[in-house]
């Protein structure tokens, strides 16, 4: 993959890039409908593929907020048309890397020294490129390091980028801005945190220490002396990313072992610490002989006890047989609103009951087999059914808590990863629900 020698950092330059992409998408539509008008055989899927490719190309070159939003949207297959989901999924693994001179410039600006003044060796080619920064391998004093370098201008342009991208995302998903404004503010807050590598360093060390007792889970060592606001240095770890492990020859016992470590990691962080790793895509986990290594605490989420209790009350399957208790739980979480008509209340209640029946399944019996493909298929089918439901599309008002975005993302990602691995794991309800 060719390296980028420049990255647009000015607001005007980034707006021009978005405008250019809009023009290319418009031309694709004109060509498509022009061909159709003269009876030429045209493929609707091909139109979506070309448009999705144009949008992703711009997002990947701009990096930052647009690329991170693409990554988030691609996790749930029900949110996007297939062509966009396929293109945006690339953001989970790699992006065109920046050239070495830009990386060296970031070092000099942030640390006052070039990479080879800090390390004995520093690989000019990025080992991994993502939405906010890219990782280079370096050495010093006989030790290998993974050095994450933030893309220039990402933090400064993030707010304006999101304002431009927001209408595109809303149009694709089919929502009104005023109904989801709180959710976008939550996403913006988390993304801004991801650009602060000083905060990421603190969270990485804090969560690594707090979770160090978990069996089969390990963490890289972090190095504050080689880190700063836009550069983060940690121990280099060799291993397979979870997607490569899932496709590999591991036997069932190994898959179960890795899956159990992953489940225990999220169970402890969410239900005990209530501060958790909120970016569960396969590139953030490595499998090596010691077990599962957790990487990249750039995206973390702290949840308050009141929200935690209200949200995870929905794991209690007793709500399925108690209409009043279910309605009370939905009101407490702000999903049912005072002005809702009876028909809307009933539709929301039915939808939530169906969701509880599926999503709480792994917690019910103390053991769950994620290798059964019917589980994830039932989640996708429910999501697609709801996406096509016009009665839900017509609901108005800001519903639910924005805190639920990253909790739901963590569990959807966890379920997806465990299903890809084909793991069978021991599970349990939170103690306060088990009585």
Buried (B, 14 or more C-beta within 10 A) or exposed (E): EEBBEEBBBEBEBBBEBBEEBBEBBEEBEEEBEEEEEEEEEBEEEEBBBBBBBBBBBBBBBBBBBBBBBBBBBBBBBBBBEEBBBBBBBBBBBBBBBBBBEBBBEBBEEBBEEBBEEBBEEBBEEBEBBBBBBBBBBBBBEEEEBBBBBBBBBBBBBBEBBBBBBBEBBBEBEEEEEEBBEBBBEBBBEBBBBBBBBEBBBBBBBBBBEBBEEBEBBBBBEBBEEBBBBBBBBBBBBEBBBBBEBBEEEBEEEBBBBBBBBBBBBBBBBBBEBBBBBBBBBBBBBBBEEEBBBBBBBBBBBEBEEEBBEBBBBBBBBEBBEEEEBBBBBBBBBBBBBEEBEEEBBEBBBEBBBBBBEBBBBBBEEEEBBBBEEEBBEBBEEBBEEBEEEEEBEEBEEBBBBBBBBBBBBBBBBBBBBBBBBBBBBEBBBBEEBEE
